[in-house]
Amino acid sequence: MKKVGLYFGSFNPIHVGHVIVGEYLLEHSDLDELWFVVSPHNPFKKRHTLLDDYTRLHLVELALSNHPKLRPSAIEFGLPQPSYTIDTLTHLNEKHPDISFALIMGEDNLDSLHKWKSGNYLMENFPILVYPRIPSVEEKALTDAEKPEIELPENAQIHRVAAPRIELSSSEIRKGIKEGKCVRAMLPDRVWQYIDENNLYK
């Protein structure tokens, strides 16, 4: 059975860190493909910070054009909003019974996964590949005693992958563009060209 990893995100915009993590996970797991699922609206993010859905999808298409096993997906665009991962997975399982799906997420998302809709069900029924993230300033300031203890279900299918820690964030890139700073090295070439030519994020 074909194995596909689902990398959910706003990708606002997609940057080189996303692509590096995607390629690493393909090379260091049993996944056949990795789909970048562009989320039209994350329940935990304010909509006004997002570019138009199809513009973000186009940026992902540009970023992945030379990576045949990394594919853009607009599957959530046709589902009820806001998007919940469990609903998307249920829909994908029905649409692609010949594919085994796994979730891709940063370790910061793993810490809050138990709060997601049907979070425990997700952990028990889908492989979850977790890549390391650079902790925020606030997280670094916490002592070990202050960090919340996360209890995972006994049957959780959590697989930690030692992918490179990429200290890049879409929010910092947006801020840099707005301030007129050069962020070209942080973005795939075609993504940077499109953003620059269309004056996005300014």
N, C-alpha and C positions, 0 to 999 in steps of 0.2 A: 504493500500500500504506500502511495506517495505521502511523504511527510512535509508539511508546510508550517513554517513559523509565522506568527502574526505579530507584527511590530506596530502597535497602535500609537498614534500621536497626532498632535495638531500640526506638527511640521511647519511652524510659523516663524521663520522659514526652515526648511530642511538644510542641514549644514554637513560639513565633511565628517563630523563626529558620528552622525547617524549612519552614514555610508560605511565608515570604518567598522563600527560595531556590527552592522549587518553582514559585511563580508567575513568578519572574524567568526561570527556565530555559524555561518554556513560552513566554514572550513574546519571548525572544531566541534561539530555536532553531527547527528545523522539526518539533518534536514536536507531535503532536495531543493526547496525554494524558500524564500522569505518574502512575505508580502508586507509592504508598508501601507497600513490601513489608515487613511487620512480621516480623522474624526471631524465631522461638521460642527459638533459642539460638545466639549467636555463638560460634564456637570459641575466640575470643580474650577472651571475657568470662566471669566467674564467674556461674553461674546464680542464686545466692542474692541478687544485687543486682536481679534483674528482678521486676517485677510479674507476676502471672498473664498468660499469653499473650492471653487473650480480653479482659482488662481493658485492656491496652495497645492492642489492636485497636479496642476501643470508644472509647478516647480519640482515636485517629486518625480514626475515623468522625465523632466530634463536631467535631474540628478542621477537617475538610474538608467539612462539610455544606453550606457556602455557596460551595464552589469546585468547580463541576461537572466541570472537566477534571483535577482532582486526585482520585485515587481510592484508597481503602484496599485492600490486598490481603493475604489470609491464605494465599496459595498455598503458603508453606513449612510451614504447620501440618500438612499431610498428607504431607510428604516425610520421608525418613529424617533422623534427627538425629545429629550436628550438621549444620546447613545449610551447604552450600557453593554459592557463586554459580554456578559452572559447571553443577552438577547442576540448580539451579533454572532456569537459562536453557535447558538441554537439554529439560527438562520443558515449559517455556512454548512453545518452538519447535514441539514436537510437538502441543501442545494448541491453539496459535493460529498455524497456518501462514500466515494472512493478515495477520499483524502483524510489523513489523520492530522489534526491541527494541534499545534503547541503555541503557548503564549511566550512572548519576549517582553521582558520588563527590566527596568533599572531597580537596584536594591531599595531605593527610596519608595518606589511603589509597593514593593513587597511588604514594607512596614505598615502600610495602610490597607493591604488587600483584604484583611478580615472585615473591613468596614464597607467593602464594595457590595453591590447587589449580588447575592448568592456567592459571596467570596469564598466561603469554605467549600462549596460545591465545585467552584472553579479549581481550587487547589487539589481536590481529591479526584477530579475527573479529567483534567488536562495537564500534560507536562508543562511546566513553567521554567523557562530558561532565564536565569537572573544574571545580569551583568553588573559590575561594580560602578558606582557613581561617586564623583567627588562630593564629599559632604559640604553643605552650606556653612557659612560663617556661624549661623545660629547653632547648627548641629555640632560643629567643632567645639563650641563653647560649653556644651553639655558634658558633665562628668559621667562616668559609667553608671553611677548610682541614679542619675537623673534620666538616663535613656530608658524609654519604655520597654518593658519585656514583652515581646511578641510571641504568643503561643500559636503554633501552627497545628492544624489537624494532624492526627497520627498518620493518616494515609496521604498526606500532601506529597505531590509529585514535584518537588522543588529541586532544580539542578542548577548549581552555581557555576558560571562560566568565567574563567579568568581573562576576560576581554580587557583591552587597554582602557585605562581611566582617561576619558576625554574631558578636559576642562573647558568645554564650550557650552554655551546655552543660547537658545534662540532669542530669549529676552535681552541678553547682553548684545547680541548682534543687532537686534532692532534698535536698541538704545544707541549703539555706535553709529548706525546709518542716520538716525535722526540728528545726531550731533555732528554729522559730516566727517566722521572718522573712516579710514580705509579698512574694510572688513573682507576684502577680496579673498585673502588666503583662507578664510574660515568657511567659504562656500564653494561648492563645485562650480567650475568655470561658467557653465551655461546658466546656472542659477544666478550667479552674480551678474552676468550680462543682462539677463531678463529684468532683474530687480533694478539695476542701474538705468537701463534704457526706459523703463516704465515709471521711474521715480517712486518705487514702492517704499513704504515705511518712513517716508519723509514728512 
